[in-house]
Amino acid sequence: MKSPLVSRREFARVVGTAAAAAVAAPNLFGAAVQHAKRPANMAGTMIQIDSNENPYGPSPKALEAITQSEKIASRYPDSVEEQIRDAIAQHHKVDAENIVLGCGSTEILRVSDAAFLSPDKNVVTAEPTFEAVLSFAKVLHSNTKTVPLTADHRFDLPAIAAACTAQTGLVYICNPNNPTGTIVTKDELAAFVEKVPPSTIILVDEAYYHFADDPGYGTVIDWTGKHPNLIVARTFSKVYGMAGMRLGYAVGAKETMALMRPQVLWSNANAAVCPAAVASLADTGNVARNRELINGTRRWLCEELTKDGRKFIPSQANFLMIDVGGDVQPLIPQFKDRGIWVGRKFPSMANWLRVSMGTRPEMESFLAALRVIVPGKGASAA
């Protein structure tokens, strides 16, 4: 397996056309980072259920580790990066060489594109899914192929496998999927891995792994030893509650990680998040508490939506998509006027509103606002 190389001539061409590429794709990251536009002075007064964050924040042990990191804030994080890499490897029962750290799992997606895509290597995924892989592919002038979701809003793995050719450098599977919250089972993934060309990298994004409780679901990290073309991405942004701290990682075969490592930014973790992540991995009770709190709120909301006669997509993640019966876009400012940030519009699912799970009181406020803005049909509707 060889990483695509860019010649000096090609490099010059890329640099020379960068401005044109920006014009051709002006919204490259705009939709995906809508939450970055939150006014800082309003962050404490608004209900923020727009970006799939964890409202309960980091483990108390992680917060203590962050405080203690002040003592090494003046030093580059080499030693603490090594500590978290070792802790992650031990957590997954692999070697440290099987791990690549990222500035959030988003950097893992960027690095995967940089390592395995080029103008003559395309990427294949579903529509809709998390957009980062497709966005970074555009920067690399790599072609993109998207396959519609199934009727029940899941990845169509047979169709995606059929779309992969010898020119496919990367295929991206978000499981559970963002924004639908749906999963593909481990058995379905097993059949898929066998159908994809071995020269194609399969990137499975398990950012929402901890929230999935379907018995057919499971991680595929344990497959990376026998499938060198398989990469699994994880993050500390979701169940661990550290989205603002920016730490993610990849697990894969040593030779595959070796191809990714040169694309990673130097010192891409920091002296605060690394010890916090070590503490978070050790605090398994906090993971269980967060999962139960968030999943419990999701179950409650689904029950209330059912009473209202509303359609929603059963979710295995910390967010939910609700059919509002019309274009989502005009509703977003109406929620904002009521002190609630809700998810952005997904063009291929324009009638579906994505809401992240906040605390129970926050979701009660959201539901009250929803019942006013989009009255339901059931007895509970306002």
Buried (B, 14 or more C-beta within 10 A) or exposed (E): EEBBEBEEEEEEBBEEEEEEBEEEBEEBBEEBBBBEEBEEEEEEEBBBBBBBBBBBBBBEBBBBBBEEBEEBEEEEBEEBBEBBBBBBBEBBEBEBBBBBBBBBBBBBBBBBBBBBBBBEBBBBBBBBBBBBBBBBBBBBBBBBBBBEBBEEBBBBBBBBBEBBEEEBBBBBBBBBBBBBBBBBBBEBBEEBBEEBBEBBBBBBBBBBBBBBEEEEBBBBBBBBBEBBBBBBBBBBBBBBBBBEBBBBBBBBBBEBBBBBBEBBEEEBBBBBBBBBBBBBBBBEEBBEBBBEBBBEBBEBBBEBBBBBEBEBBBBBBBBBBBBBEEEBEEBBEBBBEBEBBBBBBBEEBEBBBBBBBBBBEBBBBBBEBBBEBBEBEEEBBE
